[in-house]
Amino acid sequence: MWSTYYTDDSSVLTMTVLMNFTCRYLPWAVLLIGVTFNPAAAADTDDSIHSKRLATLSDRESIRYPGRPAISPDGELIAFSEDGTIYIASNAHDEPQAISTSSSSAWSPRWSADSKNLYFLSDRGDVSQLWVLPIDGFGEASQLTSLEQGVSSTNLSPDESQVLLAFSDNDLRTETLDESSLPPPIVVTRRQFKRDAGLGYITEGSTNHLYLYDIESEALAQITSGEYEEGDASWSPDGKSIVFVSNREDEPDASYRSDIWLLALDNNEPVQLTDNENSKYSPVFSPDGNRVAWLTAGDGVYSVPHIAIVPATGGTPRILTASLDRWISAFEFSANGKWIYFNFDNAGSTHLSRVRVSDGRVERILEGNVNVTAFDVGPASTLALHMNDQFGTTDVHRLQGRSLTKLTDLNNEYFAEILVGNKRKVSFASEDGTMIEAFITTPPDYEAGTIYPTILNLHGGPVGQFAWGYNFRAQYLAANGYVVVEPNPRGSSGFGEEFIRAIYRTWGITDYDDVIASIDYAVDQGIADPAKLAVTGYSYGGYLTNVVITETARFKAAASGAGHSLIQANFGHDMYQQWYVWELGVPWENRDKYDRLSPFLRAGNIETPTIFLGGRIDWNVPVLNAELMYQAMKVRGIDAELVVYPDAHHGGWPEEYEQDYLQRVVAWFDHYLK
């Protein structure tokens, strides 16, 4: 709900906003034995340990994160972007080759059908455009689009002659205002009139429609229109049709419902393929074009997404992954169309499986203490993967049959220099007996039997999870002498739908018991100093931080980032009116439900010195919430600080703000705990 974004590296923290583990699996499933690497344990000599140093804030910029991999149709090469540069990795164990210039940024690589060319987006001009580069000899790239508005998609037709794009009327407006005149008033008419972008208001002309850009003629043709919004569009294999998602109910802003529509390009009238209350997204055709598959979720909030499929001519959809009670993130057909590969959250990991289209048989492929955060399927079920192991950062891998090959080692130099704290996963019982898991990261110089000042770090979402892998935020806190406890309480995504739905109408109540149980565990194990505890979180984690400080005084310091505090004050002020009405009803008829979940109304209980931080134009969790809490504490004489970042939304902050945020939080905790 309150976390499309988190102020840290997303490779080890998975979250989802919208949207009985009894699989059958084959013995060929890949077991990740011996492929994990613990940077903390790699330095096994005194000399190597002494040559390393603790992480500093500036090291945050040194960590390299690859973009989504793209495997060539012939299976020979894998392309990916990293920090604005596109690289090609081969089956050989050579260093990946940079194929774009450093004078401009390039991203989103996509292969041509014959594997001879690589398409990508680049800002070599004033705005992002589509480019193509011949792979044979890596000659000069050619610009393919020249739209004034720019291009943000490489969604090419099968014959590679057209690009499928989405624009609103506002995107395509070319008139400019006289700089000396006042800006026009903002006029809204929709029920859903806020989003966390731009000015925050959804005005007339903001509805997205689909367009085709012809590369040869440079003509842009609109193919959908009207009052409804279209998105998630993809091509049929023959290039004659597209499928897309749209909510075409009488009041589309009143629910999370959406449906799948098919549009034949020789006919302007879309055909509805689905008709139920579920949320649906990411539709794609099967390779033979006979079927359409998509992700579907019951309520669009707490229901786990499943893979559904239906004949392209219409019919009754089948749920292929009904046996899997886990949150599926993405899926892709095999080249022969017999299988669908997908990744899903599972107890602090993100695993890879596949489901057979004919009968829904699920086979596990990659599991264990790993995160498969992105993948692309090539020929003969060869896959390109983004994966991190138990302790490392994300790297590009190739999976062919049972053979898993690591193609990059992007942060080898980083780990050769930086001391890393140990990270382990623990489990314990919450107050009602429910088993909860948490990750505990200890300082690099941790000594068993010694208690340490400890930070309870709470994730956003709330449907998300802390996961295995290197997390700079946790490691930086550990490098500053703190134990870091990161629980996955009820509401987290890696433990099934019942576990997620346990916080329905009980935000900050059910999960409060779970996060407190995690800190109790660390104290009972002789790790955490009970007299030196702090709590922090961002987005829903900030909300849960606000709850914690109103319920207990055991934490000596707190840092609340972009957390809700007075729920009814956000009705119409933030972008979640659909959620509020669906789960809580309207506030004038259900005030007790809103009050029960609003920590601001219990601000009289707070004794914990707290720093509140947020973006000035955040419409996901408006800074109003931080201001309310800050003002309440100042009136009561409790030490508090309010930090507002100008021109900042909920995410996408400049690196300077990211570092400032973390530096202020550590300084606040140092002041009260050391």
Secondary structure, 3 states (H helix, E strand, C coil): CCCCCCCCCHHHEEECCCCCCCCCCCCCCECCCCCCCCHHHHCCCHHHHHCCECCCHHHHHHCCCCCCCEECCCCCEEEEEECCEEEEEECCCCCCEECCCCCCCEEEEEECCCCCEEEEEECCCCCCEEEEEECCCCCCCEECCCCCCCCCCCCECCCCCEEEEEEEHHHHCCCCCCCCCCCCCCCCCCCCCECCCCCCECCCCCCEEEEEEECCCCCEEECCCCCCCCEEEEECCCCCEEEEEECCCCCHHHCCCCEEEEEECCCCCCEECCCCCCEEEEEEECCCCCEEEEEEECCCCCCCCEEEEEECCCCCCEECCCCCCCCEEEEEECCCCCEEEEEEEECCEEEEEEEECCCCCEEEEECCCCEEEEEEECHHHCEEEEEECCCCCCEEEEEECCEEEECCCCCHHHHHHECCCCEEEEEEECCCCCEEEEEEECCCCCCCCCCEEEEEEECCCCCEEECCCCCHHHHHHHHCCCEEEEEECCCCHHHCHHHHHCCCCCCCCHHHHHHHHHHHHHHHCCCEEEEEEEEEEECHHHHHHHHHHHHCCCCCEEEEECCCCCHHHHCCCCCCHHHHHHHHCCCCCCHHHHHHCCHHHHHHHCCCCEEEEEECCCCCCCCHHHHHHHHHHHHHCCCEEEEEECCCCCCCCCHHHHHHHHHHHHHHHHHHHC
